[in-house]
Amino acid sequence: MTLNTLALTHSRRAVLLLALAGALASSACVPLAVGGAMVGGGLMATDRRTSGTQVEDEGIEYKAAARVREQLGDRVHFNINSYNRLVLITGETKTEADRLKLEQIVSGVENVSHVLNETVVGFLSSYTSRSNDLLVATKVKASLVDAPDLISNAFYIVVERGAVFIMGRVTEREAARAVSIARGVSGVTKVVRAVEIISEEELARLVPKPKAEAAK
């Protein structure tokens, strides 16, 4: 697979990378339990967002989903995931006009800083496709948990029609490693990085030191 990277500016001088890899195919997503499928960013204690930002992200997802359902109804199949105010939209719309309208609605929600519209125009995905995404997401998350050099809860995983979207506040080293792991999971057709890149120094400040080391 080839990997293309689109860099976006981000407040606080962080670099927001959108990296596209491979071919297309996947289905829905739901926070934490995956759902077509998204495996969430973990406990508040290990999440690299502030508790206030986590609550804000939940509010963004709730408001955006409610507004889309109200204005577009069953004309679209969509999933909205927000991480540090970066909002990823995945799913399908029946027309390009609806795809653009979907993005416009989400962009208008309070506190949203960036929107990545990864929806496609076509037939709405089937239950079978969404169930397959749940399985793929579970396998990706399990593979991240098994990696001794990664903190799996730092990653927010979304799967749509076989495409894996990786979100989170991570270092370049962590992002590259996660992409490599996701590519090796059966059923994955595409890997997309939608991460905020932080420095190794910032990571050291974010990650609590083990008690034994902190006591020295």
Secondary structure, DSSP 8 states (H G I E B T S, - for coil): --EEEEEEE-GGG-EEEEEEEE--------TTT-SSSEE----TTT-SS-HHHHHHHHHHHHHHHHHHHHHHGGGEEEEEEEETTEEEEEEEESSHHHHHHHHHHHHTSTT--EEEE--EESS---HHHHHHHHHHHHHHHHHHHH-TTS-GGG-EEEEETTEEEEEEEE-HHHHHHHHHHHHTSTT--EEEEEEEE--HHHHHHHS---HHHHT-
